[in-house]
Amino acid sequence: MVTKSIPRTLCVWEQGANLGHLSHLRLPIEVALQRGHQVFLAARELHRVGEVLGGLHITLLQAPFKQQVILADQASFLSYTHLITKQCFSSAPELETYLKAWRTLFDEVQPDIVLFEHSPTALVAAHAYPFKKVLVGGGFWVPAATAVTTHPFLPFPTTPQSAGVFERLCADDARLLAMINGALKQVSAGPMPNLDAIFAQADAKFLETWPVLDHFGERPTERYLGIAPTQTNVVPQWPPSAAPKVFGYLQNFPALEQLLRDLQYADVCALLLVRDLPQHLRQAYTGSSLRFVDQLVDLRQVVTEASWVVHHGNHSTMSTFLLAGVPQLVIPRHQEQLFCSLRLVSAGCAAMAFQDQSAFSAAINAMQTNALMKRCAMQVASQCAPFDLAAVKEFVGQTFDHLL
């Protein structure tokens, strides 16, 4: 009798911060466990795993990633090439080090399937490995590969579409490809034919978003799985004010105090979750019309009560309010948040502000008085199918079975 071995599934998360990246992996991990897989997770931030994946029987590993990244103005990033060379690796010797670390991890785990959540370096290291590869996440982290070699590698939606810019980007692409292939040679791996091969090597995709929230634009041939709603049962306790309710999900950012001041002066009843909120701001702005909470409340109840919301463009948060037809004021802090925000602004269901602007009163007034934004939000919501948990689990499970 031949004994069938237990499938080994490895999930990796290399780049990015916050809980959204781990959230993208929860459902595939649950399905893999239900199908009897042994699941490993190599995570960038191990201290956040319990918040999202608590209770799941997985083996934890530390993901290799670039240390001491020098902060740069992301507005200067015109394509995925710029992002990779700034945030993943900046030289062939540095890349060689990370390739060795990832390849050691692959060799130790010996996975049958690897799920990649925003992990460009891990994907380079996986080149020529025989295990099956699945891209997981939203549109920014699961970009569409292209066979058009005369175009630059994944230019961003805000990048000028001019011949001069494209020429510069193609030159940057050539340098990055030479760097990658030089490092691959040092670890006795074959060369990549082009940069698109980083993502094109994937055998499957779990595209966890909606077409309207796809950072690079809708892809008619792709299957969109949607975004699983955030699960929490903490009841929102609003301030006693009878003014229109506003919910905020924010982090401490440069103009936070100005936003709090303008909300305090506006005719709103605001309930805010602010990560890393300084204590002096909590004390100064807590009052009859503004209250802070320390944990995420039940957004299913919030969407039935809030007139509008303010946040940074977190993918999951944006999806929750989009599906409920709630107008959104978005203050993006990163490029991928900006790209999603622009998609909603163009659809008329959101407004956008900037994290370093001097005042937010005009934006708040627009949210309070723009009735058309609510109608647009409801219209866009009607275009998004409700998240079907059973169907998504079935698709993920069938994909695992097919790959194995």
N, C-alpha and C positions, 0 to 999 in steps of 0.2 A: 504494500500500500504506500502511495506517495503522500507524504504529509505536506499540506499547503502552508507555506510560510505566512506569517502575519505581515500585512502591508505596513510599510514604514513611511509616514508622511512628515515632512519637515516644512515648517512655516518660518519664513525669514522676514524681518523688518529692519531695514538699515538706516533710512533717512527720514527726516521729519520729526515733529514733536507732537505732544498731546495724545489724547486717547483715541482719536478717530482711526489711526492706523491699526491699533489693536482691535478696534470694533469691526473693521473690515474682515478680520480673520476669525471672529468668534463663530459665525454661522458655519463656514467651511470646517472649522475644527470640530464643532458639534456633530456635523454629518460624518466626518471621518471617524470619530469615536464610535458613533452609532453603528458604523459599518465594520467595526472591529479593528481599525487601524491603530498602530502605535504612533502617537503624535509627539513630535519634538517642536519646540519653538525657540529660535534664535532671535532674541529681541534686542533692540537698541536700548530701551529703558526697562530694565527688569523690575524696578521698583513700582512701575505702573501696572504690571501684569495682573495683580490681584484685583484691581479695581474693575477690570473688564472681563477677565477670564477666570475669576475666582470660582472654584468648585469643579473645574475641568481637569481631568487626569492627564496632564501633559508633562513632558520632561523639558526643563528650562535650560537654555544655554545663552551665553552672552554673544551677541552679534558683533563682529568686527566692523568698525566704522571710523571715519576720519576724525581724529582728535584735534582739539584746539583750532577749529575753523575760524579764520579771520572774518569778522562780520563785514559784509559788503552791501552796497546799495543794490537791491535786487532789480531796480529799474534798469541797471546796466546789463542784466541777463536777457539776451535777445533770443536764446534758444536753449534746448536741452543740453547742448554741448557746453554752454557757459555754466549752466547749473552743475553739471557733472565735474567740470574742471575746478570749480570753486568749492563745492561742498563734498565731493566724493574722493578725489585724488588730484594732485597737481603736477605729478612727475611720474616717469616710468618706474624709478626705484620705489617711490611711495606706493604706487599701484601694485608692484610686485610683492610688497610686504602684505598687502591686503589680500591679494590673490592666494598667497601661500596660506594665510589664515583661513580664508573661506574654503579652500580645497582640503585643508586638514579637517575642517568641520564636516564637509561632505563625505570625506573618506571614513571618518569615525562613525557617522550616523548611517551611512549607506542607504539613503532614502530611495524609495520607489517613485515618489512624487514629491516635488518641492513647490510650495506656494510662495511667490515673491510679492511682498507688499512694499512698494517704493524702495527697491533694492538694486540700483544700477550696478554697483560694484559686484554684488553677489551674482548678478546675471552675467557679467563679464567672466567671472570665475567659473560659472557653470557651463561656459562654452565648450562644446564637445563632450560633456558628461552625458551618459546614456539615460539618466533618470528623466521622467516626464516633468515638464515645467508648466506652471499655471501662473498667470498674472492676476493679481487681486487688487481691487480698489476702485476709486473713481477715475474719471477720464484723464486727469493729469498724471496719475500713477500707472494707468494702463493705456498708454498712447497707441495710436494706430500706426503700424509700420507701413512704409511705402517702398515701392520698387523704383521710384523716380530718382535716379542718381544725380540728375543735374540740379536738384533742389537741395537746399541745406537741410540738415537733420533737425526735424521738429522745431521749426521757428515758433515762437509764442504768438498768441492771438494779437498782442499789442505791438508786435514788431513791424516796422515799416516794410511794405512789400516793394522795395525798390531794387534795381539791378545792382547798385553799389552795395547796399546792405547784404544782399544775397551773395555777392562775390566775397565779401569779407567773411560771412558765415561759412561759406564753403571752404575757405582757407583755414578757418578755425577747426572745421570738421576734419580736414586732412591731418592737421597736427594732432588732434585727439586720437584719430584712428592709428596714426603712427606710434603714439605713446602706448595705446592699448596693445597693439601687435608686438611692440618691443617687449612689453612686460609678459605677454603670453608666451613669447619665445623663451624667456628666461625660466618659465616654469614648464617648459616642454609641451606647450599646447599649441595647436595650429592657429593660424591667423584668422581674424574676422574679415569678411569681404567688404563690409561697410558698417557704419554705425547703426543702421536700421536693424542689423542682425542681432543687436543687443536684445530687442524686444521681439523680433520676428522669429526667434528660436522657440518661442512659447508654443506649447501644444494646445493650450486652451486659455480662456479668459473668464474670470468672474468679474464682470463690469458692474460694480455696485453703485449705480447712479441712475438718473433719469436723463433722457435726451436734452431737456432744457438746461440741465446742470452739467452737461459734458463740457469740460473746459475748452476742448479743441473743436467744439461744434458737433452737431448730431451726425451719427454714423448709421445710415439706413440698413446696412447689412449686419450690424452687430445686435446681439441680444442684450438688452438692458435688464438687470435683475432688480433694480430699485435699491432702496436703502432701508434696512431694518430699523424700525422706530426705537428710540431710546426708551428703556424700560425702567421706570422708577415710580413708586407710589407715594412719594412725599407730597402732601397736599400744599399748594401754594397759599401762603398767608399774606394777603395783600394789605397795604396800609389802609387806614380807615377812610381815606379820601373818597369822595363820590365821583371824582374826575375820571376821564377815560383811562383804562388800564394799559400800562406799557410794561412789557417784560424785557429784561436785558440779560444777556449771557456774554460776559466780557472778561478780558484780562487787564491787568494793570498796563496802561500804555501812556505815551507822552502827554496826551491831552485829556486824560481821564478826568481830572478835576474840573476842567472846563465843561466837559459833558455833564458831569454831576451838577455843576452850578446851573447850567442851562435847563436841565431837567427839573431842578428844584424851583426855578422861576416860572417854568411852564405850567399850564393847567393839566397836569397828569397825575396819575396814581401809579408810581413806578415800583416794581419789585425786581431787584437786581442781584444776580450772582456774578461776582467779580473775583476771578482767581488772583491770588497774591495782592489782595486789597490792603493798602496801608491802613493801620489802625486809626491814624489821625483823620483820614478821609471818612472812615466809617462813623466816627464820632461827630464829625462836622456836618455830615449830610443826612444822617438818619433823622427822620421827622415824620410828620403826619401824612406827607405825600410821597415819601421815599423810604424804602426799607431794603436791607441787604439780607441775603441768605447765604449759608455756607455750603450747601449741597444742592445738586440739581433737583428741582421739583418736578412733579408729574406734568410733562409738556402736553399730554393728551387733554388735561384740564385747562392748561394755560391757553391753548389755541381756541378754546371755546369762550374765553373771557377777555383776552387781550385785544385791544384795538389795533395795535401794531407792536413790533418788536425791534430791538436793536442788538446787533452782535457783530462779530468780526468776519463772518463768512465761513465758519466751520461747516464742512460739507454736510454732516449729519443734521446739524441744527438748521441749516438753510433748507434742507429737504423736508424736515418736520413741518415748518411753517409754510413752505410752498404748497404741500399737499393739502393743508388746511385753508389755503387762500388768505393767509394773514400777510398784510403789507410789511415789508422789512426795510429797516435802515441799516445798511451794512458799512462797517468801518474796517476794511481789509488791512491786515498786518503783513501778509505774505503774498507773493505773486499768484499762487494758485487760488487764493481767496479773492484776489482782484479779478481774475478771469471769470470765475463763477458769478461774482457780483455784477460784472458788466453784462453777462447773459441775462440776468434778472432785470437789470435796469433797462436793457433794450426791449424786454418784453413788457415794460411798463408797470411791473409789480413790486419794484423796489427803488429806493434812492440810495445814493452812496455818498459817504463823507470820508475824510482822510484823518489818519491818526495823529497828525501834527497840526491840524488847523486851529485857528485862534478862537473860533466860536462855532456852536452847533445850533444856535437858536433858529436860524433860517431853515435848516434841515428838519428840526423838530416841528416847526410851524407847518412845513410842507407835509409832513406825515399826518399832522392833525387835521389838515383842511383839504387834502387831495382825495376826493371821493372816487375819482377815476382809478386811482391806484388799487383800491379795494376791488373794483370790478375787474380790473386786469388780473389781479391775483387770483380771483375766483375762476376766471377764464383759463389761466394757465394751469391751475389745479385740476380743472376738468379734463385737461389733455394728458394728465399723468395717471396711469392705471394705479389703483391701490396696491400696496405691497402685499404680495401673495406668498406668505411664509411657506405653505405646503408645496407650492409649485417651485419655489426657489430651492428648497431642500431637495426636491425630487431631481431638479436639473443638476445641482451640485453632485448628488449621489450618483446619478447616471454618468456624469463626466468622470468621476473617480473610477467607476466600474469599467468604463470604456478605456481609460488610460491604462488600467492595470491588465 
